[in-house]
Amino acid sequence: MLVQKPEWVAHSGPVYSIDVHPGGTRFATAGSDHKVKVWSLLPLLDARLDGDIDCARLLATLSDHHAPVNAVRFSHDGRLLASGSDDKLICLYELREGTGSAAFGSADAPSVENWRPIAALRGHSNNITDLAWSPDDSMLASASLDNTVFVWDAASGHRLKTLAGHESYVKGVAWDPVGSFLATQADDRSVRLWRCADWSPVARATEPFAAGYISTTFSLRLDWAPDGQTLLAVNALKPPCHTAPLLERGGCKSTFALVGHTGAVVAARFNPRLLHPRPRNGQAALTGPQTVTCMALGSQDSKVTVWLSDSQRPLVIASRVFAQSVVDLAWTPDGYMLLACSTDGTVGALHFEPGELGTALAQEAVDAHMRELYGDARKRTVLFAESAAQLQLELVCSCGAERLWDATLHGRVAMLCGGPNFAAAAMQIGTVEVYTMAGRLLLPSLHLGACAAFMATDGAWRLLVAGTDGSLRLWDLQKLSLVVEASVLPLLSKPGRQLEVVAMRLSSSGAPLAVLSDCSAYTLHLGLRSWLRVTDEVHAASAFASALPGPPSGDLARLHAQASAEYRRWLLTYVRYLADAAEEGRLREVCFELLGPARFAAKSHAAGQNRANQRLVSEVGDTLAGMEQHGLGDAL
């Protein structure tokens, strides 16, 4: 093990929180100086860069809080950064292209990276102590000294739920990696488990804290194992030692405790990797667990300890790294570096080798382990980086067995879409890359703000992208212009019903068309900038639905295409409905609309000049004449 204390990582006071970016190239700290700072991790990964003056160390300084910042957390996709403070405010930042700038009136140097504030979440009535992202980054949980936990919608910034079961200060929150439970710990000597499906309380653990409890802690950072089977809580007491109890999934039953600290344990963090057991006495283990987990604890005794689940003793006791309380911990994505921060204002890095912790399981083995625990429906997709640098994936365009071109992408591809003029790749980090058919990048990355849920093209130059946050954008890539921007969320807000978009495409006229889970369909009128309902779930059972097969298109998009055959079909259906309902006024309106301005001029021949209208008037007249023979003519 190697220990580093980078002097260039500093705040003007205690450092209260630390977190590593999932890409493994940067980390963030939060301090009593009201600031969040983003640092490069590269000088810590490569000693040769530590003295390189050309290697930027401080990447960004974020000064939007007005009180000490107690928690900072990157989202799992690395696109967002959340911070919580004594000013009762949660700030959300998004990484964008370009360079940042220093705050007005600040002596800080301009930021190398452009972390832009995109939301300020307000609602807590006291200090915010901890933050946690949901596994899919759709929600953010915040703990506060107002005895509550808030669950926020990350896309809209709206508060989804208030969890008010604790009877004292809530100082820790952790999201189950499978996405089923949210764990919270408070000064009421309890850990509570909440079911994410309905936010009902599932379990409450009090027994590990009955023997003693330290109330002078500011944060209680608990954490889940990477497979979600164990919850590691903090601040328990087994005289004369302070302990960190391990709780079983679901029931919160205490199975074991990590014993040894002489001060209250206030921070716990699992290594993100599942590990193979270390060889003992030079030989691989033939019996016992086939996977082990690694845990790190930070305590008010200024020590950091590292544990393996197959041993009852700590693997490492770092007792001379810090002078004051260790309040937060963070592992790098590869699992072989641990960062810790302290109220003494410093940050330490502990480097490990595979021979010390064990080798990480391959992704296939992790997937098999998760399937064994939760089945295919509950399998968790674990996005591990293979190195400190972000994964680069290859996009290949082929025709049959012939490879036409390929491109290297940073991140994972969510979906693909293309036509005769371009190919588009939507990335999980919320961007869209567009290429010509020769493989040339057509334009820089298009930033959506959320991962794409649907993509479609009109077969020419228009590209439709709908995001998981409900946003919708239609671009003309030939003109490099935005045709329309809207949201599908108004379509989904029906009282008492949970709707979702099941399909989205472009009509032949180039308008977006959305089909919902209740079988209703809406088209976005490009002139009105509003959604128009073109069909609903009751039409198929109505008396006006034709039993004959539809036009050859067989596509809901044709309803908005204004094709003559389609227009005639639906107009006659509408006329039959009006005649059956004796709607004389609307029937006359239809006839007048078909005749056009001719009804105002007796000598005008305008109607005769429009052969399409003339044919429709004739067909409507024939329809009405037939209805008169069946006693329905009184409608007129």
Secondary structure, 3 states (H helix, E strand, C coil): CEEECCCCCCCCCCEEEEEECCCCCEEEEEECCCCEEEEECHHHHCHHHHCCCCCCCEEEEECCCCCCEEEEEECCCCCEEEEEECCCEEEEEEEECCCCCCCCCCCCCCCCCEEEEEEEEECCCCCEEEEEECCCCCEEEEEECCCCEEEEECCCCCEEEEECCCCCCEEEEEECCCCCEEEEEECCCEEEEEECCCCCEEEEECHHHCCCCCCCCCCCECEECCCCCEEECCCEEECCEEEEEEEECCCCCEEEEEEEECCCEEEEEECCCCECCCCECCECCCCCCCCECEEEEEECCCCEEEEECCCCCCCEEECCCCCCCEEEEEECCCCCEEEEEECCCCEEEEECCHHHHCCECCHHHHHHHHHHHHCCCCCCCCCCCCCCCCCEEEEEEEECCEEEEEEEEECCEEEEEECCCEEEEEECCCEEEEEECCCCECCCCEECCCCEEEEEECCCCEEEEEECCCEEEEEECCCCEEEEEEECHHHHEECCEECCEEEEEECCCCCEEEEECCCCEEEEECCCCEEEEEECCCHHHCCCCCCCCCCCCCCHHHHHCCCHHHHHHHHHHHHHHHHHCCCHHHHHHHHHHHHHHHHHCCCCCHHHHCHHHHHHHHHHHHHHHHHHHCCCHHHC
